[in-house]
Amino acid sequence: MQCGKVVPGCKRCDRDKTCLQCADDRFRLVAGACVFQPCTVPHCLDCASAGRCRLCSDGYRLTR
């Protein structure tokens, strides 16, 4: 069940509107709520998820 309007930042919740999965981009589950989590990867402009960069700063590139 989608519930982003009921639980902001939530991608999927159960019938009781409890969030089971937060949105992909920089959210994490904290006590049933999805909160903003800034990207902390060095030289990264945008993270796909915590610890996973998808856009590097000028002069840097993604590696595997």
Legacy VTK file of the C-alpha trace (Angstrom):
# vtk DataFile Version 3.0
C-alpha trace
ASCII
DATASET POLYDATA
POINTS 64 float
0.000 0.000 0.000
1.352 3.429 -0.929
1.044 5.983 1.842
3.306 8.938 1.024
0.510 11.414 1.761
-0.244 9.821 5.148
3.390 9.254 6.188
5.595 11.843 4.432
8.562 10.271 2.659
7.127 6.761 2.911
7.136 4.471 -0.127
5.146 1.533 1.296
3.115 1.016 4.466
0.822 -1.587 5.987
-2.933 -1.359 6.513
-2.415 0.460 9.819
-0.468 3.213 7.974
2.809 2.130 9.583
5.687 2.789 7.214
7.495 -0.351 6.040
9.793 1.219 3.432
10.942 4.817 3.057
11.460 6.653 -0.215
14.664 5.737 -2.036
16.406 9.087 -2.023
17.961 10.001 1.292
15.322 8.835 3.722
15.639 6.428 6.623
13.167 4.881 8.994
13.218 6.346 12.512
10.514 5.268 14.975
8.036 4.612 12.166
8.701 7.885 10.348
10.802 8.702 7.307
13.173 11.597 7.847
15.620 13.416 5.587
19.160 12.028 5.694
21.775 14.180 3.977
24.413 12.641 1.754
27.660 12.127 3.706
29.823 10.561 0.981
32.937 12.728 0.435
33.000 14.590 -2.922
29.421 13.536 -3.684
26.717 16.003 -4.738
23.794 13.571 -4.558
23.372 10.160 -2.919
21.055 7.403 -4.184
20.867 6.074 -0.614
22.932 6.306 2.542
26.546 5.739 1.577
25.866 5.355 -2.170
26.757 8.270 -4.437
25.014 8.855 -7.760
26.510 12.262 -8.715
30.096 13.295 -7.994
31.575 16.749 -7.510
33.593 18.211 -10.404
36.902 16.406 -10.789
35.614 13.136 -9.298
33.941 10.094 -10.836
31.954 7.088 -9.679
33.829 3.820 -9.195
32.642 0.356 -8.322
LINES 1 65
64 0 1 2 3 4 5 6 7 8 9 10 11 12 13 14 15 16 17 18 19 20 21 22 23 24 25 26 27 28 29 30 31 32 33 34 35 36 37 38 39 40 41 42 43 44 45 46 47 48 49 50 51 52 53 54 55 56 57 58 59 60 61 62 63
